[in-house]
Structure formats: structure tokens, C-alpha cells
Amino acid sequence: MAAAAAGGGQAAAPRAEVDALRLRVQELERENQRLAKVASRCTCGSKEDSVASSPAVTASLCGSSQELQKNTKSHCTGRQVGLVSHCPKRLVALKIMYFGQRFYGFASQAHTEPTVESQIFKALERAKLLVGSRKESCYSRCGRTDKGVSATGQVISLFLRSNIKDAGLDVVDNESEIDYVKVLNRILPYDIRVIGWCPVAADFLARFSCLGREYTYLFWKGDLDILEMQKAASKFIGEHDYRNFCKMDAANVSNYRRHITDFNISAYDQRSNYDELWAITIKGSAFLWHQVRCMVAVLFLIGQDLESPCIVDSLLDITKTPRKPQYKMASEVPLILRSCLFDEVNFMCSSDASQALIEHLKDEYHQYMLQATIFREALSCLTFPEPNSCEPRHKKRNHIPLMSRQTEPSYEERVAKVKTKSTDSV
């Protein structure tokens, strides 16, 4: 009797385990149905976005019932939350604002930290929003700003999770929707903010889908001749070869023609007791490496009466000037990537996320205004020497005209050098 009872107990144990596994399969099937409903609400239009409802993903995410029944010795305690690449996802465009003074540019670089891009991806990883690797996420950036440059309208696009239930963060308002602005701004550093997001089509790329970009460059007027600067600025409008107004990358760029639609210089709504703030606004389809800072540098020489506006004509004429004269670029700090233009992309920001963003920027603004007031108070304690009216502020005798300066190698010479290096390496 005792032996029979023991045998019955041993037989009951596997049956109970199989029953438990069957219940688990049913739970996983219900979870798969819920994920399929979420994926069906995805607006990016890609077949890849509804992959969570396919049999292949069901098997990889949950495991087939046959596999579970075969492995009766294993004890399934929950679904595999580590398979992020199989989660519901959608292609999203994010509108980014950042203040670049402490960053080594926007794009991630080897051995150089911090960059804006690296901070964004750290936040995405922490929020468990990433789907696979950066390459697998189809990541694209609209612009690649330099070290110290700021932006109020940078745009990136990539696949992000469309549901982060069970991700371990209390950041989701409901199961089927994510407020990406709220999620990321709780994690990002104080000088980077997400200000809007939008689901986009499967073929959208932030870089190549962009129709136009707008830059603003701020400067103090001083005694610059604004009329002469504006006369020269108008010469940039239209399509030209800008190889003499950029840092040339002959290894990767062969076309240096770009189209500028607007180039305006106007007074800004800001003054001090000592000067007046002005802004240069430049709009175009695309820009070359350092192009804006090079154009502004030449305009400043013209505003100081060190060069004539016709110098722009000479530098745009690559037949007459095939080699760029050596000159220093304008400072990167006052440059702002103001906006990026896209067709049928309407960035969203919830009212509470928008209010939090406004309060954050107000606090930062007040802190910087306090700092500026401290400097102003310090200036008021100093005695300024009387200016010498007989000595001009800009000493022309120390200025070497651009057309008389040493020049950099031409595009053709750079290409020949690249080819020589390639041949030698082989």
C-alpha cells in the first residue's frame, strides 16, 4: 500500500507540472493578443511594426507549447523581459533642444565625452526605450553641430518601444501610449530637453527627409557696419559653390554646391548699457561643415571695414579663387540650429510635459540672468578710461586682405592626396 501510494504521488507530480505549464501557455497567449492590439494601433505604417503578432515572434517571445511541455524539468516563472527587440515599436521623430557650451558637439565621437548624442542614448537606454542596437534602430540625425553650438530644433529619428509596461519605471500614463517628452526629460541632463515627438512613416530619415534648416547667429553690434554686412549677405542667397566657406572633407564630400533661401541681419530684442544684440538668420536646404561660421567670419571682416562686400563674389567664384584663403572661423558659442523643416511632421507635447519644460527653462533663464547681473555689478565698480578719438578701433594696417593670404589646398589637390594615401595603404 505504501509503495502504491508513493508511486501515485510520483505520477501526480509531473501531471501537476504539466498543468502549470499549460496555464502558463494560456497566460502567454493572452499577453500576445494584448501586444497584437497595441501593435495594430502603431501609425508608422511599417510591416515591421506589427511583428509582435506574428507566429515567429510569438514563438521567440513566449516559446511554443510543445517546447514547454518537453522541458518539464524547467520552472517558468515569467515572460522573458530581456527580449527588447521583440517588443512593440514604432519609428519616432524627436525634436531636441540643447545648450552646447559643455558638449563636444552633437554627434558621438570616440574618446570624446560628453556629446549631446551620447547623453540622449544613455537616457534612452535607462528608460528602456531602445529597440536593439543603434544600427538596428535605424537612427538618423538631422544635423551635426560643432562643439559648443546650441540648438532649439534639432531632430532625430529612430525606432523606439511603443509600450514600456514592466520596464521598471513609473513613467507611463497608460499601457498603450508613451509620453516620450515626459519620460526622457526626467532622465536627461539639465541642458538637453526633448520638446516634441511624432510617429513617422517607415521610410523617414531625419537627415534626408529634412526640407530645410535654419540657423541663428547672435552677436553684439559694437561699431560694425550693418548695412555693408547686409549687402554682402545678400550675395549668398541662391545656389553657389561654398568650398571657400567651409572645412573641406574631400574624402567624403564631392559636391560643395548648396542653396541658401534667406540671409538676414536684424536687431534682436536685447540690449545692455554698453551694446546692442543683433542676429544673423540663415535658411537653406543643407549646409557644409563649418559653413555658417565661415560665412559669418567673412561678414565680420566686412562689418569692420577690413574687407569689401565684393570679397564674397570673389570667394564664391571658384574659377577665380580655387583655393580657400586661410582665415579664422567665427566663434561657435553664439550659433544656434534654430529649426529643421519637414513635410507632414507635427511634433506633439502634452500640456503637463510642456508646462514642466517651460518651468525648467524659466528657472535656467533666471539663474543666468542673476549671473549676468553679478557681472554687470562688477563692471559698475570699475573706472573706464576715456577713448582716444584719434586712434581708430580697427587697425587696418595689421589686416592682411583675404585675397593676399596663404591658401589651403584645392579640392582637386585634396582628392589626389586621398587617392595617394589609399594607394600606399594597399
Buried (B, 14 or more C-beta within 10 A) or exposed (E): EEEEEEEEEEEEEEEEBEEEBEEBBEBBEEBBEBBBBBBEBBEBBBEBBBBBBBEEBBEBBBBEBEEBEEEEEEEBEEBEEEEBBBBBBBBBBBBBBBBBEEBBBBBBEEEEEBBBBBBBBBBBEBBBBBBBEEEEBBBBBBBBBBBBBBBBBBBBBBBBBBBBBEBEBEBBEEEBEBBBBBBBBBBBBEBBBBBBBBBBEBEBBBBEBBEBBBBBBBBBBEEBBBEBBBBBBBBBBEEBBBBBBBBBEBEEBEEBEBEBEEBEBEEBEEEEEEEEBBBBBBBBBBBBBBBBBBBBBBBBBBBBBBBBBEBBEBBBEBEEBBBBBEBEBBBBEBBBBBBBBBEEBEBBBBEEBBEBBEEEEEEBEEEEEEEEEEEEEEEEEEEEEEEEEEEEEEEEEEBEEBEEEEBBBBBEEBBEEBEEEEEEEE
